[in-house]
C-alpha cells in the first residue's frame, strides 16, 4: 500500500451502456443470481488444492524485495508473466511506462565507534547513493528544514554525519498486537460517516516538500556531508524506511542517507545533546540502474466467450515493494491472492462471458504509477494542463483537469477488484458509495459467510490501485481485510517478511476473489455504476 499521506478519497462514476444479456446456470439469492454450484467448486479447489503459498514464497524468499525499477522487480515481472502463461492464461505480457532509474542495495553496516563501540540498526533510504567504502565521521544534530537554516549551516558540515530529526520521547506505546476485526469493529466500518469538505492530501504542500528535498540534497553534496540519519517512525526496533531521493533520471541523489531504529537514534541524540564526541562508521553498497528507464506491469487474461467477450472484469495488486524486508504483506500477499484466484478459475476450466484480466502493478509505492498509466492508456484521459505553474510541477503533484474524457475502453471495463491491505483475510468489501453494487456484493458474499466474509460498507477507501479506476467512473473496489499486524509491524518496514503472512488467510481471500471475478464476468448485466465524476 502506498504511503498513507497520499491517501485520496475520490469519486466514482458512470458511463451508461446497453449490454446483451444471456442466462447462465445459477441459483437465485434474493434479486441477485448466484451460482452456488460454481461457488462450491471454487471452494474445493481453493481450500484443498491451493498453490497460493508457493507463489508467495517464490516472490519473497527467492526474488525478495521488489523496488520499482530494480533488477528484482524485473525478475518478478518475468516470473509472474511466465507463471500465468503456464497456468493457461492468454496474452500474458509486460506493459512499460515511463519511470526513471532503478536502485538497489546489497550491504549496510552502521557502527558507533565513539564514545564506545556498538552496532546500530539502520537501512539505506531508497535512491540515495552508497558510500563506496567505510566512512567514519563525527555525529551532529542540525536542523535543515528551511532555506534560512541551510544558509546558517553552510561551511560547517564537511565530513559530518547529521542526525536529521528530533529524538522521540519514550511514551506508553505498547507492542502492537495482531488484530482481527471483531463484530464491533465491522459494525463501525459499516456505519457511513457524513463527508466533510476536506479534499484529501495537500498537493501544494507535497510539491513544496519535493522541491525542498532537491534543494537540500544539492546542499548536502556541496557541503561534503558524509551521511544523514533519520529516525524510524515506529518504535520497538522496527525500521520503517522508504525513499530519500527522487527516482527521476535527473534527480539529485544527495548523500548516503539512512533510516535508523528509534531506540538507537535516540541513543545518538542523547550523547550528542550531552556534548560527548560521537562517531559513527557507515558502509553502504548501493547501485543505480539506468539501463532501462521504464517500469512494467504484468498482465494476463482468461478470454471471454460470446457477445460480451470484449468486456473486461479485472483484479489487481501491486507487485512493487520497499527494499528493507521482503515485501511480503505489502504486497506479495496481494499478488499471490490475485494469481491464485485466476489459477482456481483456470483449473475449473471456467469459460467466462466477459474477459477476466489480472494486473500486477509497478510503481504503486511512488504514487499509483502503474495503475494510473493503465487507466490513461485504456480507460479515460483528462485535458492537458495549460497553466505554467502546474506544468512546472512533477505530474503526480498537478491538480486534476476537467472534464474526464472516456476512451472506448471505459464502457468495456466493468469492474476492478484490488487486494492491498496486508495479508489478512477478506472480511467484506468497500462499495465506494455505490448502493446498487453493495446489494450485489451482499448476495455474492452470502455463501461465504462461514469463511468470515460477510461485511459490505458504503464507505470509501483510498491510497491504493482501485483509486485511478474509481476516479474516472469505472467501478473500482478494495476489500476489507483483517489488519493483523500490518500497521503495527510490517507496513514499509524491515519486518515485512514471509513470517507475518497467514496461509489460511490467503487461501480464504483467493476463494472470495475468485467468486467475485466469476460472478462479475458471468452476470447478465454489468455491475451498476455511479454518475461520472464532474468538476467540484
N, C-alpha and C positions, 0 to 999 in steps of 0.2 A: 504494500500500500504506500502511496506517495506520502511525503511528509505532511502532517495534518494541517500545517499553516496554509497549504494550498487548497484546503477544502473549500469547495464551491457548491452552493446549493442552487441548482439550475432548473429551469422549467421545461417540462416535457411538451411534445407537440403532436399534431395530426396532419396527415395528408390523406384525405378521403379517397378510396379507390374501390371499385367493384371487383369482386373475385368470384370465379366459378366455384361451385360447391359440389362435392361428391361425397356420398355417405360412406362411412367406414364402420367396421365391426366394433361396437362399443357398448358399454353399459351406461345407462343414464344415471348420473349422480346430481340430483336437482335439475337445474336447467342446463348444466354443462355435461357433455358426454365424455365419459372416462372409460378407457379401455382397460378394464380390470384384468383381463386375461394377459395383456401385454405387461401390465404392472407386475403381475406375478412372475412372469418370465424375467423381467429386468431385475427383480429382487433376487431370484435364484442365481442368475449369472453374476450379479454384483456382490452378493453376500457369500457365495460359496465358491466362486472361481475368480476372485479378484486378482488383478495384477497391479493395483494402484501403488503398493509399496515398492514393487520392483522398479516402477517408473520413478518414484520419488528418490529411491536410493541411488539410481544412476545419476540423476540430476545433482544430488547433494554430495554423496561420497565419491563418485567417480569424476564428475565435472567440477563441482564446487561452486563457490560464489560466482555470479554472472553479471558483473557490472556492464552496463550498456557500452558497446563498442570494444569490449575486451576480447582476447582470444578465447576465454572460457565461454562467453556468450556466443561466439561463432560456433564453438563445439556444440552448445546446446541447441542452437538453431538447426544445425545439420542433423544432429541425432534425432530430435523430435520430428523433423520432416521425414527422415528415413523410417522412423518407427511408425508413424501414422500411415505411411505408404505400405509398410509391411502388414499392417492390420487390415489393409484393403481400402483405405480412404483414397479418394481420387484428387487429382490436381494439387498434390502436395507441393508446396513451393515456398520460397522466401521472397518477401517483397521489401525492398530497401527504401529508405527515406533519408534525407539529408540530416546529419547529426553533427559530427565534429571528430574529435580524436578520442581514441580509447585510452585506457590506463589500467595498469595492474601493479601489484607489488608482490614480492615473494620472501621478504625478510624484514623484520623490525626488531631492534634491540634498544631499550632505553634503561639507563642505569644512573642513579645518583652516585656521584663519586666523592662529593664533599657536602657536608662535614663528615659524612660516613658513607659506607657503601651499602646500596640497596637496589635491587632490580625494581623497576616500575612498570605498571601495566598501561600500555598505550598502543594505539594503532594509527598509522598514517591516514590523513584525510584524503579523499579521492581527488585526483587531478592536481596533486601537489608533487613536486619533484622529490627524488631521493637525495641522499647525502653523498653518494659515490664511495665514501669511506666513513669510518667513525669520526664524529665531530664532538669535541668537548668544549663547553662554554659556560660562563657564569650565568646564573639564572636571575632574572629581574622581573618585576611586575610593573608594567607600563600600560596606561590607558591610551588606546589608539582608536577611538571611535568617532573622531571628528577631524576635519582638516586642520583646525587650530591645534589639536593635540599632536598631530603628525609633525607640524612645524616646530612645536615646542620640544619634541624629542629628537629632532634632526641632529645628526652628528654625534649621538651618544650611544648608539646601539650596535656598532660593528662587533661581530663575533659573539653577540649575546644570544641567549635562549630566553624568549619572552613568554611569561605567563599572561595570557590574553584576557582572562576572565577573573572576576572576584571569586574567592573561595566560597563554598556553600556551607552555611552553618548547620551543625547537626540538629535534627529535629526528631520527632516521634514517628517517622515513617516506618511502618512495619514492612518486613519482607513480603512482597506481593505473593498472594496465594493463587492457585489455579481456581478459576471460577467458571461455573456453568450458569446459564440463565435459569433462575427458578421461576415459579409462576408469577410472583410479584414483579420480577424484572420484565417478563414477557408482557404482563398487563400494562406496565409503564410504556413499553415500546409501542403497543397498540394504540394507546391514548395519543390523540393528534393535537399538538400544540398550535395555537394560532400564530401564523408567521408574523415576525416583526419587520421593520423597514430596513434592516441591515442587509447588505448585499455581498456577504462573503468576504474574502480576503481583499486587502487594500493593494491594488495593483501598483499604484504610485509609490507606496512605501517599499514594496519589494523591488521595484525598479531602482529606487534610490539606493537600497542596500547593495544591489548587484553592481551599480556604478561605483559605489564607495569601495567595495571589495576589490575591484580592479585597481583603483587608486591606491588602496592600502598595499596590495601585492607589489605594485611598482615601487612604492616607498620602501618596503622591506628589502627588496632586491638591491635598490640603490644604496641602502644603508649597510648592506653586508650582514644582515641578521642571520645567525646560524640556523635557527629554527624557531617556530612558535608552538606553544602548547595550549590547548583548550580543555576545559573541564567537561566531562561527560554529563549529559543532562539527567542521568539516572544514578542512584546510589547503589550500594551493596556490591561494589566491584564491577558493575556492568558498564561496558564501554559502548556507548551509543555514538556511532560515527557515520558521517555522510561525506559531503564534498567540502573541500577547502578552496577550490578554484573552479572556474567555469570550464566546460568541455569544448568550447569553440576553438577552432584551429588557431585563431589569432589572439586567444585569451592569454593574459599574463598569469603564469602558474605560481608566481610568488616564490617563497622559500619552503623548505620542508616543514610541514605542519602536521601536528599530531593531536589526537583526542585521548585524554588520559582518564583513567578511573578516578572518580571524585575523591576517594579517600587518599590516593597518592598525590593528586593535585593539591588537596588541602594541606598535606604534609609540606610540600614545597612552599606553598604560600605562607604557612606559619613560620617556617625557617627564614624565609626572606623578610617577613614582617619583623622578626626578631633581630634583623640586621646581621644574620650569620652569612658567611660566604658559602654559597650553594653552587655546586657544579653538577651538570648532567652531561652524560655521554649518550649521543644519539647515532644510530646507524640504521638507515632505511634504504632498501633496494627497491626502486620503483621504475617503471618504464611507461613511456607514452607510445601509443600505437596510431600512426598517422597514415598507414598504407592504404586504408580504406576509410573514407570519411562518412560512410553511410552506416546506419543501424538497420536491423532487419526484423520483421515479423514473420513468424511461421504460420502458414495457413494450409488447410486441407478440408475436404468435404465429403459427405455422403450425398451423392446426387439425388435430387427429387425425381419423381416419376409423374407423368401426365401433365395436365394443363397448368398446374401451379408449380411446376418444377423450377421455374425461374425465380420464384420467391425464395427468400433466404431466412432461415432461423439460425441464430448464432449463439455460441457460447465462447467465452474467452477468459483468460487470466494472464497477468503479466509474468514474463519469464525472467526479466532483469531483476537484479537484487543489488544490495550493497555488498561490501567486499570483506568485512571482518569475520563474518560467520560463514554459513553455507547457503544462505538464502532459502532455508527450509520452510519456515512458516510464512515468509514473505519473499517469494511466493511460489516455490516449487510445489507446495501443497496444492495451490490452485491449479497449476499446470497439470499435476498428476490427476486431480479430480476431473478436469475437463477432458484429458486424454482418455481416462478410464471410462467416462460416460459414453464417448463415441465408440470405444472398443466394445463396450457392452452391446450397443446397438448393432455394430457390425457382426459381433458373434451371434446375435439373434437373427441375422440376415434381414433386418428391417429394411423395407423399401419405402421411404417416406414420400409423401406427396410433394412437400417442399424440400429444397436442398438444406441440409444441416451443415453448417460451416463452423469450424473451430479456428480461433485466432489466439496465438501465443505472442503477446505483445513485448516489444522492447521499448525502452525509454519511459516507462511509466513513472519511475522514481524521479525523472528530470522534468515532469510536467505532462504526463499522459501523451507523450510524443507519438508513440506507435499507433494508438487508437485514434488520436486526432488526425494523423495522416490518412488512416483508412477512411474515416468519415469524410474528410475533404476530397479524397480520391474517388469515392464511390457513392456518397450519400447526399451531401449538401455542401455548399460553399457560402461565403459571405463576400460582400463587395470589398475591393481593395481599399486600404487606407489612403487618404489623400492629405491628411493632416501631418505636417512636417514634424511636429513634436511627437506624435505617435510613431511615425516611421523611424525616428531616432532611437526608439526603444527596441530591445530584443522582442521578437514576435510574441513570445509567451507572456509578455507583460502589457501588450496592447489591449485597449478596450475593444470589445466585440463591435462589429459593424452590422448594419441592418439594411434591408431585410435579409432573412435566410433565403438562399436560392437553391431549391431542391434540384438534385440531379436525377436522371432516370432511375438510379438505384434506390432512391428514397422510398418509393412505393413498394419496391421489391423486398426491402429489408423489413421483416415482420416483427422481429423481437431480438433483443440481445440480452443474454444472461451472463453475469460476471461473478467470479469467485475470487475474493481477495480480502479476507479479514482474518488471516491466520489459518490454523489447521483445525479449528473447532467445527463440530458437526453443524449441518444446516438445521436451524430451528424454524425457519419460515422465510419470508421474503418481504422486502420493502417495495410497496406498489407505487411509490412516487406520485401519490395523489390521484392515481388512475383508478377510480372507483369501480369501473366496469371490469378492468383487468383483475382487480382484487377479488372479485367474485369468482372469476375463472380459476384463479390460483387456489382459492379455498377448496374448490372441487378437486383439483389435481392433488392437493395435499391430503385429502380425506383418507385414501388407502395407505398413507404413510404416517398416520398419527402414532402408530405403535413404534415408529422409529424416531419419535420425538420431534417430528417436523409438522407443526400444526398452527403456526402463527402467521398472520398476514396483517401488516400495518400499512396505512396510507402515508406514513412518514417518508420524507426524502432522506437520502444519504448521499454524500459526495465523496470526493477525494480518491476516486479510482475510475477504471476504464469504462464504466457504463455512462459516465457523465457526457463525453462527446456525442454519444448517440442520443441521449435524452435531451440535450440542449438544442438539437436541430429537429426534434419531433419524432424520432424513431423510438419506440418503447424500449428503454434500457433499464435493467434491474440488477441490484446487488442483493444477495441473500443475507438473511440474519443468521449469524453463526455464534456458537458459544465462544466467549472470549478466551477461555483457558488462561494462559499467562502471556498472551500476545502483547498487551500493553503494560505488562509488568516485568517481562524479562527479555523477550525476543525481538520486538519491533525495531529494526535497524541496528541491532546490537551484535556483538561478537558471540552471543549465546544463541543466535538464530541457527540452530543445528538440528539434525535429524532426531536427536533425543527428545525434543519437545513436540514431536508430531505423534498423534494418536492414530494408530492403524484403523481402529474401528470407526473413528470419526470420518476419516477419508473414504472408507468404504460406504458408509451411510450417505455421505454427501454426493458421491458419484452416482448412487442409485437415484437420489432425489433429482439431480440434474438430468440424468437420462430420462426420467419420467417427464420432466418439464420439456425437454427437447422433443421427445416423441410426440407429446400432445400438441405442442405448438406447431409441429410440422404436419400433423395429421388432421388438425381441427378443420371443420367445414369453413369457418370464417377466420380471417387473420385476427390476431389479438386486437382488442379495442385500442384506439389511440385518443390522445387529448388534443385540444386545439394547438396548432403550430405556434411556437413562441413568437411574440411580437416585441417590438422595441418598448422597453418600460417607460 
